[in-house]
Amino acid sequence: MDELDVLLRNERYPRSARYSARWMIDGAMGPNPVWQAEALAAVLPLEPGMRVLDLGCGTALSSIFLAKEYGVEVWATDLWVKPDENLRRVVEAQVEDKVHPIYAEAHALPFADDFFDAAVSIGAYHYFGTDDLYLGYFSRFVKRGGRIGIVQPGLAEEYETLPPPHLEPYWSWDFCAWHSAEWWRRHWEKTGLVTVDHADRLPDGWRDWLQWNEACDQDSGTPGQEAEMLRIDAGSTLGFTRVTAQRTS
Ligand SMILES: C[S@@+](CC[C@H](N)C(=O)[O-])C[C@H]1O[C@@H](n2cnc3c(N)ncnc32)[C@H](O)[C@@H]1O
């Protein structure tokens, strides 16, 4: 086991431990999507053969992980990362029969209504899903009774003013899209299109996030502001929000 693998050892994610830290860090676009995917799958049952949309999959690490670990077929859909690049990773991971890289914008998805058994989004849904009307579009690609699940950076609660004073030196304006689990519950339930069955702060999510950033910083040799922000906050405000819902019939 090399030094990076030791830095990313995390007993909360036993399935993720089977994947090399180098593979995860080289594909990183945000806090470890493989851990986040495992955390989501813990509350969103996935069965072999299910058709899963992974929207905003980035470098498709979460898609590859879900296909390998749960035997699902994944449409790895992203805007910033082109599908030929993701196809290379998919072939290297030997899951080209299970993971299909797709280039699409979240508002122009090239899928049939009711096609998927489940739709997930990891570290990405807050880029497009805070619009009140987006769930109505997104959910139609999932069969009635199918599941939708997201995990992404979030806040412990909704604050009257942002940023909380202790985070002021680190705050970027687009963190305004980070919301609490209860915010997402209400955001989805008010549509009447889904029943939210799980909405929480990932237990120890801030520790995972900090551990991830510290490993990435050590690997790059550059101490990052984000790790400092997470250390100072110590989980009082920042973490991961995890929400799952079922499309109503
Ligand atoms: C921070 S990256 C996270 C990627 C990956 N899920 C991960 O956790 O490493 C956010 C991803 O959201 C995707 N994204 C943002 N806006 C999008 C949009 N309008 N349509 C499709 N994908 C979008 C980007 O392409 C990007 O890969």
The ligand as a Gaussian input file, in Angstrom:
#p B3LYP/6-31G(d) Opt

LIG

0 1
 C      -17.482000      19.636000      -9.162000
 S      -17.734000      18.685000     -10.582000
 C      -18.096000      17.110000      -9.860000
 C      -17.854000      15.991000     -10.800000
 C      -18.009000      14.600000     -10.187000
 N      -19.388000      14.244000      -9.978000
 C      -17.220000      14.522000      -8.910000
 O      -17.834000      14.534000      -7.826000
 O      -15.999000      14.478000      -9.013000
 C      -19.325000      19.211000     -11.132000
 C      -19.781000      18.520000     -12.402000
 O      -21.075000      18.996000     -12.707000
 C      -21.202000      19.061000     -14.093000
 N      -22.168000      20.090000     -14.469000
 C      -22.255000      21.356000     -13.991000
 N      -23.233000      22.017000     -14.621000
 C      -23.777000      21.139000     -15.503000
 C      -24.831000      21.225000     -16.442000
 N      -25.512000      22.367000     -16.598000
 N      -25.108000      20.126000     -17.181000
 C      -24.432000      18.975000     -17.012000
 N      -23.425000      18.824000     -16.133000
 C      -23.100000      19.909000     -15.390000
 C      -19.838000      19.450000     -14.620000
 O      -19.670000      19.002000     -15.938000
 C      -18.896000      18.824000     -13.597000
 O      -18.302000      17.649000     -14.071000

